Amino acid sequence: MTKALTVIGLMSGTSMDGVDVAMLETDGETIFAFGPTGSRPYSAAERRTIAEAVAQGPGISDRTERCGVVGEAERTVTGAHAEAVEAFLADNGLTVADIDVVGFHGQTIFHRPEKRLTVQIGDGPALSRRLGIDVVHDFRAADVAAGGQGAPFVPVYHRALAAHAGLDLPVAVLNLGGVGNVTYLSGEAPLAFDTGPANALIDDWVSARVGLAFDEGGRIAARGRIDEALLAELLSGLYFTKRPPKSLDRNEFSVSSLAGLSLEDGAATLAAFTAASVALARDWFPEPARRWIVVGGGANNPTLMAMLRERLDCSVVTGADIGWSGDHVEAQAFAYMAVRSMRGLPLTFPTSTGVPAPMTGGVLAKGR
């Protein structure tokens, strides 16, 4: 029997709100125990630096390029992740010796798999040296270099979660971060793809209009009216008729077409855009899912959840409803995948990223 390791996973998603931390005991196949979770928000200044790096992303042609603000953002991201781990250890009475390895995703600033290019900033070797713990990082590069989409990347962990929970298949696990992605589990290799925008557009809209980081509790959208004509226009994009595997950059869609709407109507229309794009994802399922399980920040938005239940017309629950740590599933996933990487097990599959064959990945930086 392969030994279970105690692992910390780290995730900073396309919503760019901060660092999620989660501990897991796993051998990379079975989940033996869930550990504590935590988070470390980005400051306003850190968010601005990262946003500037994202804005520079389209000008990057070499994924190792770290000129100007991109280099500054990488140092910011690495430092924030180090602080997140250090605080997590202290808060939970843990020491460096208690942790076997850290899974470090980094911060995606540009994703164009059709150009075989995906850029995650975050210095794995620097993090391992500071923490004194081995770090697995740079998870997506091998998949993209082999012709995969490099996303979605968490389906193999969704499969392990469903097995641990004993769920009746088929089920769909929907992650609503900055971008939405779904994993359809039916007992075969997981089918997964990005569904469309999730929180990113709503965040951008309320930030530009009133300086808020996000629409807390969906309260702004709840007061608005959906512009059905504009929603139909948004849904006419070619991405939604494209057959999976497929994935999106955070800035694939923009809020520019909503310029004439009020704050509330714009938020409502964007929430509806997210829900409707998720509903379109069902067209690619072999048979309907018995249940949808929603994780990520979008699960905390009652307005968006209500729209999903209306459009999906089946059981829609949050990860928290079934005992999962819904806000930390992706951090747990990168703990799980760090162990899979160390064991040379597949991280991605033809049915999730379109890679030609099941593919491992990740780079190990020795901290001890």
C-alpha positions as a Markdown table, in Angstrom:
| # | Residue | x | y | z |
|---|---|---|---|---|
| 1 | Met | 0.0 | 0.0 | 0.0 |
| 2 | Thr | 1.3 | 3.4 | -0.9 |
| 3 | Lys | 2.0 | 5.7 | 2.0 |
| 4 | Ala | -0.4 | 8.7 | 2.5 |
| 5 | Leu | 1.4 | 12.0 | 2.6 |
| 6 | Thr | 0.4 | 15.2 | 4.5 |
| 7 | Val | 0.2 | 17.9 | 1.8 |
| 8 | Ile | -0.7 | 21.6 | 1.7 |
| 9 | Gly | -2.4 | 22.8 | -1.5 |
| 10 | Leu | -2.4 | 26.4 | -2.6 |
| 11 | Met | -4.6 | 28.1 | -5.1 |
| 12 | Ser | -5.0 | 31.7 | -6.4 |
| 13 | Gly | -7.7 | 31.7 | -9.1 |
| 14 | Thr | -8.7 | 34.0 | -11.9 |
| 15 | Ser | -10.9 | 36.1 | -9.5 |
| 16 | Met | -7.6 | 37.3 | -8.0 |
| 17 | Asp | -9.0 | 37.7 | -4.6 |
| 18 | Gly | -6.3 | 35.9 | -2.6 |
| 19 | Val | -4.6 | 32.6 | -1.7 |
| 20 | Asp | -6.6 | 29.6 | -0.6 |
| 21 | Val | -4.8 | 27.0 | 1.6 |
| 22 | Ala | -5.9 | 23.5 | 2.4 |
| 23 | Met | -4.3 | 20.4 | 3.9 |
| 24 | Leu | -5.0 | 16.9 | 2.7 |
| 25 | Glu | -3.8 | 13.4 | 3.6 |
| 26 | Thr | -3.6 | 11.4 | 0.3 |
| 27 | Asp | -1.6 | 8.9 | -1.7 |
| 28 | Gly | -2.6 | 10.7 | -4.9 |
| 29 | Glu | -5.4 | 8.2 | -5.5 |
| 30 | Thr | -7.5 | 7.9 | -2.3 |
| 31 | Ile | -8.4 | 10.7 | 0.0 |
| 32 | Phe | -7.7 | 9.6 | 3.6 |
| 33 | Ala | -8.5 | 12.7 | 5.5 |
| 34 | Phe | -9.3 | 16.4 | 5.0 |
| 35 | Gly | -7.3 | 18.8 | 7.0 |
| 36 | Pro | -7.9 | 22.4 | 8.0 |
| 37 | Thr | -8.3 | 25.2 | 5.5 |
| 38 | Gly | -7.5 | 28.9 | 5.4 |
| 39 | Ser | -7.1 | 31.9 | 3.2 |
| 40 | Arg | -4.9 | 35.0 | 2.8 |
| 41 | Pro | -6.6 | 37.9 | 0.9 |
| 42 | Tyr | -4.6 | 40.0 | -1.5 |
| 43 | Ser | -4.3 | 43.6 | -0.5 |
| 44 | Ala | -5.6 | 46.3 | -2.9 |
| 45 | Ala | -2.1 | 47.1 | -3.9 |
| 46 | Glu | -1.3 | 43.4 | -4.6 |
| 47 | Arg | -4.5 | 43.0 | -6.7 |
| 48 | Arg | -3.5 | 46.0 | -8.8 |
| 49 | Thr | 0.0 | 44.6 | -9.4 |
| 50 | Ile | -1.5 | 41.3 | -10.5 |
| 51 | Ala | -4.1 | 42.9 | -12.6 |
| 52 | Glu | -1.4 | 44.9 | -14.4 |
| 53 | Ala | 0.4 | 41.7 | -15.1 |
| 54 | Val | -2.8 | 40.1 | -16.5 |
| 55 | Ala | -3.2 | 43.2 | -18.8 |
| 56 | Gln | 0.3 | 42.6 | -20.1 |
| 57 | Gly | -0.3 | 38.9 | -20.7 |
| 58 | Pro | -1.3 | 39.2 | -24.4 |
| 59 | Gly | 2.2 | 40.6 | -25.1 |
| 60 | Ile | 3.9 | 37.5 | -23.7 |
| 61 | Ser | 5.4 | 35.1 | -26.2 |
| 62 | Asp | 7.7 | 33.1 | -23.9 |
| 63 | Arg | 6.1 | 31.6 | -20.8 |
| 64 | Thr | 9.3 | 32.1 | -18.8 |
| 65 | Glu | 9.3 | 35.9 | -19.6 |
| 66 | Arg | 9.3 | 38.0 | -16.4 |
| 67 | Cys | 10.0 | 41.5 | -17.6 |
| 68 | Gly | 8.7 | 44.6 | -15.8 |
| 69 | Val | 5.4 | 44.3 | -13.9 |
| 70 | Val | 5.2 | 40.6 | -14.6 |
| 71 | Gly | 8.4 | 40.0 | -12.6 |
| 72 | Glu | 7.1 | 42.3 | -9.9 |
| 73 | Ala | 3.8 | 40.4 | -9.8 |
| 74 | Glu | 5.6 | 37.1 | -9.5 |
| 75 | Arg | 7.5 | 38.3 | -6.5 |
| 76 | Thr | 4.2 | 39.6 | -5.0 |
| 77 | Val | 2.4 | 36.3 | -5.7 |
| 78 | Thr | 5.3 | 34.2 | -4.3 |
| 79 | Gly | 5.5 | 36.3 | -1.1 |
| 80 | Ala | 1.8 | 36.2 | -0.5 |
| 81 | His | 1.7 | 32.4 | -0.9 |
| 82 | Ala | 4.7 | 32.0 | 1.5 |
| 83 | Glu | 2.9 | 34.2 | 4.1 |
| 84 | Ala | -0.3 | 32.2 | 3.6 |
| 85 | Val | 1.5 | 28.9 | 4.4 |
| 86 | Glu | 3.4 | 30.4 | 7.3 |
| 87 | Ala | 0.2 | 31.8 | 8.9 |
| 88 | Phe | -1.6 | 28.5 | 8.2 |
| 89 | Leu | 1.0 | 26.5 | 10.0 |
| 90 | Ala | 1.1 | 28.8 | 13.0 |
| 91 | Asp | -2.8 | 29.0 | 13.2 |
| 92 | Asn | -3.1 | 25.2 | 13.2 |
| 93 | Gly | -0.2 | 24.4 | 15.5 |
| 94 | Leu | 1.8 | 22.7 | 12.7 |
| 95 | Thr | 5.5 | 22.8 | 11.9 |
| 96 | Val | 7.5 | 22.4 | 8.7 |
| 97 | Ala | 8.3 | 18.8 | 9.7 |
| 98 | Asp | 4.5 | 18.0 | 9.7 |
| 99 | Ile | 4.2 | 18.7 | 5.9 |
| 100 | Asp | 5.6 | 16.4 | 3.2 |
| 101 | Val | 5.1 | 18.6 | 0.2 |
| 102 | Val | 3.3 | 21.7 | -1.0 |
| 103 | Gly | 1.3 | 21.9 | -4.2 |
| 104 | Phe | 1.7 | 25.5 | -5.7 |
| 105 | His | -0.5 | 26.4 | -8.7 |
| 106 | Gly | 0.6 | 30.0 | -8.9 |
| 107 | Gln | -1.4 | 32.8 | -10.6 |
| 108 | Thr | -2.6 | 32.5 | -14.2 |
| 109 | Ile | -2.0 | 35.7 | -16.1 |
| 110 | Phe | -2.4 | 34.5 | -19.7 |
| 111 | His | -3.9 | 31.4 | -21.2 |
| 112 | Arg | -3.8 | 30.7 | -25.0 |
| 113 | Pro | -3.5 | 26.9 | -25.5 |
| 114 | Glu | -4.1 | 27.3 | -29.2 |
| 115 | Lys | -0.6 | 29.0 | -29.2 |
| 116 | Arg | 0.7 | 26.3 | -26.8 |
| 117 | Leu | 1.0 | 29.0 | -24.2 |
| 118 | Thr | -0.2 | 29.2 | -20.7 |
| 119 | Val | 1.5 | 31.5 | -18.1 |
| 120 | Gln | 1.3 | 31.0 | -14.3 |
| 121 | Ile | 3.5 | 33.3 | -12.2 |
| 122 | Gly | 4.9 | 32.1 | -8.9 |
| 123 | Asp | 8.5 | 31.1 | -8.2 |
| 124 | Gly | 8.3 | 27.5 | -7.0 |
| 125 | Pro | 12.0 | 27.2 | -6.1 |
| 126 | Ala | 11.9 | 30.5 | -4.1 |
| 127 | Leu | 8.8 | 29.3 | -2.2 |
| 128 | Ser | 10.5 | 26.0 | -1.4 |
| 129 | Arg | 13.6 | 27.7 | -0.1 |
| 130 | Arg | 11.7 | 30.1 | 2.1 |
| 131 | Leu | 9.4 | 27.4 | 3.6 |
| 132 | Gly | 12.0 | 24.7 | 3.8 |
| 133 | Ile | 9.4 | 22.3 | 2.3 |
| 134 | Asp | 9.4 | 20.5 | -1.1 |
| 135 | Val | 7.1 | 22.3 | -3.6 |
| 136 | Val | 5.5 | 20.9 | -6.7 |
| 137 | His | 4.7 | 23.7 | -9.1 |
| 138 | Asp | 4.2 | 24.5 | -12.8 |
| 139 | Phe | 1.4 | 22.0 | -13.2 |
| 140 | Arg | -0.1 | 23.0 | -16.6 |
| 141 | Ala | 3.0 | 23.4 | -18.9 |
| 142 | Ala | 3.4 | 19.7 | -19.8 |
| 143 | Asp | -0.2 | 19.3 | -20.9 |
| 144 | Val | -0.1 | 22.4 | -23.1 |
| 145 | Ala | 3.3 | 21.5 | -24.6 |
| 146 | Ala | 1.8 | 18.1 | -25.5 |
| 147 | Gly | -1.2 | 19.8 | -27.3 |
| 148 | Gly | -3.7 | 19.9 | -24.4 |
| 149 | Gln | -5.8 | 22.8 | -23.3 |
| 150 | Gly | -4.1 | 22.9 | -19.9 |
| 151 | Ala | -7.5 | 23.3 | -18.4 |
| 152 | Pro | -9.7 | 22.4 | -16.7 |
| 153 | Phe | -7.2 | 20.8 | -14.4 |
| 154 | Val | -9.2 | 19.7 | -11.3 |
| 155 | Pro | -11.4 | 16.9 | -12.7 |
| 156 | Val | -9.2 | 14.1 | -11.4 |
| 157 | Tyr | -9.7 | 15.4 | -7.9 |
| 158 | His | -13.4 | 15.8 | -8.5 |
| 159 | Arg | -13.4 | 12.1 | -9.3 |
| 160 | Ala | -11.7 | 11.3 | -6.0 |
| 161 | Leu | -14.1 | 13.5 | -4.1 |
| 162 | Ala | -17.1 | 11.8 | -5.6 |
| 163 | Ala | -15.7 | 8.4 | -4.8 |
| 164 | His | -14.9 | 9.5 | -1.2 |
| 165 | Ala | -18.5 | 10.8 | -0.8 |
| 166 | Gly | -20.0 | 7.7 | -2.5 |
| 167 | Leu | -22.1 | 9.8 | -4.9 |
| 168 | Asp | -24.5 | 8.1 | -7.3 |
| 169 | Leu | -23.3 | 8.9 | -10.8 |
| 170 | Pro | -23.6 | 10.6 | -13.2 |
| 171 | Val | -23.1 | 13.9 | -11.4 |
| 172 | Ala | -21.7 | 17.3 | -12.6 |
| 173 | Val | -19.3 | 19.2 | -10.4 |
| 174 | Leu | -19.4 | 22.9 | -11.3 |
| 175 | Asn | -16.6 | 25.2 | -10.2 |
| 176 | Leu | -17.5 | 28.9 | -10.4 |
| 177 | Gly | -14.3 | 30.9 | -9.9 |
| 178 | Gly | -13.3 | 33.7 | -12.3 |
| 179 | Val | -14.1 | 31.3 | -15.2 |
| 180 | Gly | -16.6 | 28.5 | -14.9 |
| 181 | Asn | -15.7 | 24.8 | -15.5 |
| 182 | Val | -17.7 | 21.6 | -15.2 |
| 183 | Thr | -16.6 | 18.0 | -14.6 |
| 184 | Tyr | -19.1 | 15.3 | -15.7 |
| 185 | Leu | -18.5 | 12.1 | -13.8 |
| 186 | Ser | -20.1 | 8.9 | -15.1 |
| 187 | Gly | -17.6 | 6.2 | -14.1 |
| 188 | Glu | -15.4 | 6.7 | -17.1 |
| 189 | Ala | -12.5 | 9.2 | -17.5 |
| 190 | Pro | -13.9 | 12.6 | -16.4 |
| 191 | Leu | -15.4 | 14.8 | -19.1 |
| 192 | Ala | -14.5 | 18.4 | -18.4 |
| 193 | Phe | -14.4 | 21.8 | -20.0 |
| 194 | Asp | -14.8 | 25.5 | -19.3 |
| 195 | Thr | -18.4 | 26.6 | -19.5 |
| 196 | Gly | -17.9 | 30.3 | -19.8 |
| 197 | Pro | -17.5 | 33.3 | -17.5 |
| 198 | Ala | -18.3 | 32.8 | -13.8 |
| 199 | Asn | -17.4 | 35.6 | -11.3 |
| 200 | Ala | -14.8 | 37.5 | -13.3 |
| 201 | Leu | -17.2 | 39.6 | -15.4 |
| 202 | Ile | -19.4 | 40.4 | -12.5 |
| 203 | Asp | -16.4 | 41.4 | -10.4 |
| 204 | Asp | -15.1 | 43.6 | -13.3 |
| 205 | Trp | -18.5 | 45.2 | -13.7 |
| 206 | Val | -19.0 | 46.2 | -10.0 |
| 207 | Ser | -15.4 | 47.2 | -9.6 |
| 208 | Ala | -15.5 | 49.6 | -12.6 |
| 209 | Arg | -18.8 | 51.1 | -11.6 |
| 210 | Val | -18.6 | 51.4 | -7.8 |
| 211 | Gly | -15.2 | 50.1 | -6.8 |
| 212 | Leu | -16.4 | 46.9 | -5.1 |
| 213 | Ala | -14.3 | 43.8 | -5.4 |
| 214 | Phe | -17.4 | 41.6 | -6.0 |
| 215 | Asp | -21.2 | 41.5 | -5.7 |
| 216 | Glu | -21.4 | 40.2 | -2.2 |
| 217 | Gly | -24.3 | 37.7 | -1.8 |
| 218 | Gly | -25.5 | 38.7 | -5.3 |
| 219 | Arg | -27.4 | 41.6 | -3.8 |
| 220 | Ile | -26.7 | 44.0 | -6.7 |
| 221 | Ala | -27.8 | 41.5 | -9.3 |
| 222 | Ala | -30.9 | 40.7 | -7.3 |
| 223 | Arg | -32.1 | 44.3 | -7.7 |
| 224 | Gly | -31.6 | 44.3 | -11.4 |
| 225 | Arg | -33.5 | 43.2 | -14.5 |
| 226 | Ile | -31.9 | 41.0 | -17.1 |
| 227 | Asp | -31.5 | 42.5 | -20.6 |
| 228 | Glu | -32.7 | 39.6 | -22.6 |
| 229 | Ala | -31.5 | 41.0 | -26.0 |
| 230 | Leu | -28.0 | 41.6 | -24.7 |
| 231 | Leu | -28.0 | 38.2 | -23.0 |
| 232 | Ala | -28.8 | 36.5 | -26.3 |
| 233 | Glu | -26.0 | 38.5 | -28.0 |
| 234 | Leu | -23.5 | 37.3 | -25.4 |
| 235 | Leu | -24.6 | 33.7 | -25.8 |
| 236 | Ser | -24.2 | 33.9 | -29.6 |
| 237 | Gly | -20.4 | 33.6 | -29.2 |
| 238 | Leu | -18.8 | 30.8 | -31.1 |
| 239 | Tyr | -17.2 | 29.4 | -27.9 |
| 240 | Phe | -20.5 | 27.9 | -26.8 |
| 241 | Thr | -21.0 | 25.8 | -30.0 |
| 242 | Lys | -17.4 | 24.6 | -29.9 |
| 243 | Arg | -17.1 | 20.9 | -29.0 |
| 244 | Pro | -15.0 | 20.1 | -25.9 |
| 245 | Pro | -12.2 | 19.9 | -25.0 |
| 246 | Lys | -12.1 | 23.7 | -24.6 |
| 247 | Ser | -10.9 | 26.3 | -22.2 |
| 248 | Leu | -10.9 | 30.0 | -21.7 |
| 249 | Asp | -8.7 | 32.9 | -20.7 |
| 250 | Arg | -10.1 | 35.1 | -18.0 |
| 251 | Asn | -10.4 | 38.0 | -20.4 |
| 252 | Glu | -12.1 | 36.1 | -23.2 |
| 253 | Phe | -15.2 | 38.1 | -22.6 |
| 254 | Ser | -15.6 | 41.7 | -21.5 |
| 255 | Val | -18.2 | 44.0 | -20.0 |
| 256 | Ser | -17.8 | 46.6 | -22.8 |
| 257 | Ser | -21.2 | 45.7 | -24.4 |
| 258 | Leu | -23.0 | 46.5 | -21.1 |
| 259 | Ala | -22.0 | 50.2 | -21.1 |
| 260 | Gly | -25.6 | 51.5 | -21.4 |
| 261 | Leu | -27.0 | 49.4 | -18.5 |
| 262 | Ser | -27.4 | 50.4 | -14.8 |
| 263 | Leu | -25.2 | 48.9 | -12.2 |
| 264 | Glu | -28.0 | 46.5 | -11.1 |
| 265 | Asp | -29.2 | 45.5 | -14.6 |
| 266 | Gly | -25.6 | 44.9 | -15.7 |
| 267 | Ala | -24.9 | 42.6 | -12.7 |
| 268 | Ala | -28.2 | 40.7 | -13.3 |
| 269 | Thr | -27.5 | 40.3 | -17.0 |
| 270 | Leu | -23.9 | 39.0 | -16.3 |
| 271 | Ala | -25.2 | 36.6 | -13.6 |
| 272 | Ala | -27.7 | 35.3 | -16.1 |
| 273 | Phe | -24.9 | 35.0 | -18.7 |
| 274 | Thr | -23.0 | 32.7 | -16.3 |
| 275 | Ala | -26.1 | 30.6 | -15.5 |
| 276 | Ala | -27.2 | 30.3 | -19.2 |
| 277 | Ser | -23.7 | 29.3 | -20.3 |
| 278 | Val | -23.6 | 26.6 | -17.7 |
| 279 | Ala | -27.0 | 25.3 | -19.0 |
| 280 | Leu | -25.6 | 25.1 | -22.5 |
| 281 | Ala | -22.8 | 22.8 | -21.2 |
| 282 | Arg | -25.4 | 20.0 | -20.9 |
| 283 | Asp | -25.4 | 19.7 | -24.7 |
| 284 | Trp | -22.1 | 17.8 | -24.4 |
| 285 | Phe | -23.1 | 15.3 | -21.7 |
| 286 | Pro | -23.7 | 11.7 | -22.8 |
| 287 | Glu | -26.8 | 11.7 | -20.5 |
| 288 | Pro | -28.2 | 14.2 | -18.0 |
| 289 | Ala | -26.5 | 14.5 | -14.6 |
| 290 | Arg | -28.6 | 13.4 | -11.6 |
| 291 | Arg | -27.2 | 16.3 | -9.5 |
| 292 | Trp | -25.1 | 19.4 | -10.0 |
| 293 | Ile | -22.7 | 20.2 | -7.1 |
| 294 | Val | -21.5 | 23.8 | -7.2 |
| 295 | Val | -18.1 | 24.9 | -5.6 |
| 296 | Gly | -16.0 | 28.0 | -5.8 |
| 297 | Gly | -17.0 | 31.6 | -5.0 |
| 298 | Gly | -20.1 | 31.5 | -7.1 |
| 299 | Ala | -21.6 | 29.0 | -4.7 |
| 300 | Asn | -21.8 | 31.8 | -2.2 |
| 301 | Asn | -24.0 | 33.9 | -4.5 |
| 302 | Pro | -27.7 | 33.1 | -3.8 |
| 303 | Thr | -28.9 | 35.1 | -6.8 |
| 304 | Leu | -26.6 | 33.1 | -9.2 |
| 305 | Met | -27.6 | 29.8 | -7.5 |
| 306 | Ala | -31.3 | 30.6 | -8.0 |
| 307 | Met | -30.6 | 31.3 | -11.7 |
| 308 | Leu | -28.8 | 28.0 | -12.0 |
| 309 | Arg | -31.6 | 26.0 | -10.4 |
| 310 | Glu | -34.1 | 27.6 | -12.7 |
| 311 | Arg | -32.1 | 26.9 | -15.9 |
| 312 | Leu | -30.8 | 23.4 | -15.0 |
| 313 | Asp | -34.2 | 22.2 | -13.7 |
| 314 | Cys | -32.7 | 19.4 | -11.5 |
| 315 | Ser | -31.1 | 19.1 | -8.1 |
| 316 | Val | -28.5 | 21.8 | -7.7 |
| 317 | Val | -26.6 | 21.9 | -4.4 |
| 318 | Thr | -23.4 | 23.5 | -3.1 |
| 319 | Gly | -20.3 | 21.6 | -2.1 |
| 320 | Ala | -21.0 | 22.8 | 1.5 |
| 321 | Asp | -24.4 | 21.2 | 1.4 |
| 322 | Ile | -22.8 | 17.7 | 1.0 |
| 323 | Gly | -20.0 | 18.3 | 3.4 |
| 324 | Trp | -17.2 | 19.5 | 1.1 |
| 325 | Ser | -15.2 | 22.6 | 1.8 |
| 326 | Gly | -16.6 | 24.3 | -1.3 |
| 327 | Asp | -14.4 | 27.4 | -1.2 |
| 328 | His | -11.2 | 25.3 | -0.9 |
| 329 | Val | -11.8 | 22.4 | -3.4 |
| 330 | Glu | -9.2 | 23.8 | -5.8 |
| 331 | Ala | -6.6 | 24.2 | -3.1 |
| 332 | Gln | -7.2 | 20.7 | -2.0 |
| 333 | Ala | -7.0 | 19.6 | -5.6 |
| 334 | Phe | -3.4 | 20.9 | -6.0 |
| 335 | Ala | -2.4 | 19.1 | -2.8 |
| 336 | Tyr | -3.8 | 15.9 | -4.3 |
| 337 | Met | -2.1 | 16.6 | -7.7 |
| 338 | Ala | 1.2 | 17.3 | -6.1 |
| 339 | Val | 1.3 | 13.7 | -4.8 |
| 340 | Arg | 0.1 | 12.4 | -8.2 |
| 341 | Ser | 2.9 | 14.4 | -9.8 |
| 342 | Met | 5.5 | 12.9 | -7.5 |
| 343 | Arg | 4.2 | 9.4 | -8.3 |
| 344 | Gly | 4.1 | 10.0 | -12.0 |
| 345 | Leu | 0.3 | 9.5 | -12.1 |
| 346 | Pro | -1.8 | 11.3 | -14.8 |
| 347 | Leu | -3.1 | 14.7 | -14.0 |
| 348 | Thr | -5.0 | 15.3 | -17.2 |
| 349 | Phe | -6.8 | 13.2 | -19.7 |
| 350 | Pro | -8.0 | 13.4 | -23.4 |
| 351 | Thr | -11.6 | 13.9 | -22.1 |
| 352 | Ser | -10.6 | 16.8 | -19.9 |
| 353 | Thr | -7.9 | 18.8 | -21.7 |
| 354 | Gly | -7.7 | 17.1 | -25.1 |
| 355 | Val | -4.2 | 16.0 | -24.4 |
| 356 | Pro | -3.4 | 13.0 | -26.7 |
| 357 | Ala | -2.9 | 10.5 | -23.8 |
| 358 | Pro | -3.2 | 10.6 | -20.0 |
| 359 | Met | -0.5 | 13.0 | -18.9 |
| 360 | Thr | 1.4 | 13.7 | -15.7 |
| 361 | Gly | 3.0 | 17.0 | -15.0 |
| 362 | Gly | 4.4 | 19.4 | -12.4 |
| 363 | Val | 8.0 | 20.2 | -11.4 |
| 364 | Leu | 9.5 | 19.4 | -8.0 |
| 365 | Ala | 11.5 | 22.0 | -6.2 |
| 366 | Lys | 13.4 | 20.6 | -3.2 |
| 367 | Gly | 13.1 | 22.7 | -0.1 |
| 368 | Arg | 14.8 | 20.3 | 2.3 |
